[in-house]
Structures are given as C-alpha cells and as structure tokens.
C-alpha cells in the first residue's frame, strides 16, 4: 500500500475521469488506453492523456513485457491501494486547497453512489439485482476496527484477483465497493430539529 502526501497527486486523482481510470486499472490489473476508452466512453486520445498525467505523478506505469511490441503500451497501477495522508498534505504549500477540491469531489462521488444505489428505474428488477446496499453498526475497539478493515481488504483483494484472472469481460462489469469504517458521527441536523 502506497501512502501519498503530495498535493499535486490529490489534484490528479480528484479529476473524475482520472479517478475512473484508476478504478478501471484496479479492477482489471492492466489495460491499454483503447480498452479504457471503450470502458469509460471517452476518446482514446483522452484516455492516453489521463494515463500520462497519472504516470507523471507515479500512480500508473507501463507494464513491462505486456505489450505486443514497443508501440503497444499496456498500463497498470504502481500500487493497488492508494492511500493519502490528509494531515501532511494540508500542511504543505497549496495542500489545503488541493485537499478541499479532493474532499469536495469525494463527497460528491459518495452522494452519487448512494443516489444510484437507491434509484428506482423502469428496469428496476434487472437494476435492483445488481445493487446491493448494506449498512451495519458494530461496537468495536480501535484495534478491532483496524482488523475489520484488514479483513475486508483481504476479501476485496481476493475478488479483485478473480476478476483480473478471468479471460475476457463476458458477464463482468465494473462494480463499486465503497467501504467506510469510522466511529458513528453525530446525527446530521439533530440540533436544528430539536430547536425547530
């Protein structure tokens, strides 16, 4: 697991398309720009541009020996798990602004995921079968919460390996697994409803 504390990296991964490219590479293991373009619906030259930007900050690299020839570039993540250190980032010049943009985009993405998970559509039966929403509350010590995170990480890594080892994409699509383990926050707007 690589931990990053460079504000420029936050700006790079805050971009929605680059973030999606990282997700595609995480799930697949390695892809060509044309593969990413097909999966994301962006032009291949844009996929190449975003890959080069991510490579500039050390997040992706060309997979050695994976291409058919020297011109055939196959990209992969430098590290499967990207972790950021917000405290060290905000203490650097430009870090607070970079973290604000990253946080705003991350919160918007989290809202989008929840909205999509609960969306009712005309194709509800088919769509519903693909969406699994679960929320659980546990009483844990800090070490137990850390162990839970490691355990979940192992399960995700196992399924990632299965997806990467599969031949072709038949029957497979990109799923978002959004993990959030934290102490229970205060109720949103509770003070306003009590006073109002």
N, C-alpha and C positions, 0 to 999 in steps of 0.2 A: 504494500500500500504506500503510495507516494503522497506526502503532505506538502502542499504548496502555500507559500506566503508572499508571492509576488502579485501586487495589484494588477499588473498587466494581464496575468493569467485569468484573474476574475473577469476582466473586461472581455477576454477572448471567449470564455465559456458562458458568459451572460447572454451572448448573442443567441437567439432561439435556433437559428439554423445550425450553428456550430455545435450547440448543445445536442441537437438531434443527431448530428453526425457522430458525436461521441457515443450516444446511445446505440446507434446502429453498429458501430465498431465493437462496442462492449458485447452486444448480443451475438454478432457474427464471428468475432475474432479478427478477421481481416477481410477487407473489401477493396475493390478498385473504385475510382471516382465514378465510373459509369454505373456500378452497382448501387452506390449511394444515391446517385441522381435518380435512378429508377425507383428506389425505395422511398425517397423523400419527395419526388415530384419536382425537383429543381433541375435546371440545365446542368450538364456535365461540367461545363467550364466553371460554373458557380461552385459545384462540389469540389473541384480541384482547387479553386481559390481558398475555400474554407479549410480544406485539408492542409494546404501550405501555411495558412495562418496558425492552425493548431500545431503544426510541426515547428513553426518559429518559436513557440513557447514550450517546446519539449513535451507536448501531450500526445502526439502521434508520431509515427516514424514509418519509413518504408520497410516492409517485412522482407528481410534478406532471403533471397532464393525463392520467393513466392511468385515472382513474375515469370512470364513466358520468355521474355528477353529483356534487354536493358531499358527499353522504352516502356515496357509494361510495369506500371507501378501499382503494387498492392500495399495498402496501408493497414496499420494496426495501432492499437493503443500502446503507449510506452508502459503503462501500468493499468491493470484492470480496475483498480479502485482509486479514484481521485478524491482526496480529502483536502479541505482548505483549513487554514488556521486563521480565523477572523481576527483574533486579538492582535496577532503580529502584523496582519495586513493593514488594519486601521491605524496602526502606529507609524506607518511609513508615509512619505510624501505621496499624496494622491490616493492613499489607501482608503480613507473614509468615503470618498466619493465613489471609488470603484466598488467598495462593499455595498454602498447604498443602491447602486444600479443592480448589482448581482442579487441583493436581497429582494428588491422590488420585482425583478424578473422571476426569481424563485417562488415568491409568494403568488404571483400571477399564475405561474405554471401549476402550483399546488391547487389553486382555486379551479383552474381549467380541468385538472384531473378529477377533482371531486364533482364538478358540474357534469362532466362527461359520464362519470360512473353512475350518476343518478338521473341522467337524461332519459326521458320517455320518448320513443320514436314510433313511427309506423311499422318498422321492422323489429318491434320490441322483443318478440320471442327469440329471434336469432341474436340480436344485440345483447339481450339480457344474459344469455348463456355464456357470453364472452366476458362479462363484467362481474367481478367478484369483489364485494366491499365487505370489509371486516374491521371492527374496532373492538378492542378488548382492554379492560383495565386490570392491572395486576398490582399487588402490593409487593414491592421488591426493595432489597437493599441496593446500594450503588454497585457493589460487585456482582450481584445477581443481574442487574440491568445490563452491565457490561458483558456478562456471559451470554445473556439472551441475544445481544447484538452479534456476538461472535457466532453463536449457534445459527441465527438467521442468515448471517453472511455465508456460512458453510452450505446451507440449503440452497441459497441463491447461486453460489458458485457451482454446485452440482448440476443444477438445471441449466446454467449458462454453458457448462461443458457439453451437456447433452445436445443443446441447440447448435453449438458450434460443430459438433461431430456429425450432425445429420447431413445426409447428402441431398443437396437442393433445398428449396423452400416449400415443397409440397405440403400443404396443410399447416404451415407455420406462418405466424405473423408476429410482429413486434408487440410485446406486452410491456406495460409499465408496472413495475413493482416499487411502490412508494413506501419506504419504511420511515417511521417516526417513533422514536422511543425517547420519552422525556418525562420529567415529573409533571403531574397533571397541572395545567395552568389554571389561573383564576377564571371564573365564568366571564365571558365577554359580555359587557354591557350590564352586568349584575347591579352595579351601583345605580345606574340610571333607572332601571326598572323598579328598584326598591324605593328610590326617592320620588319617581314619577308616579 
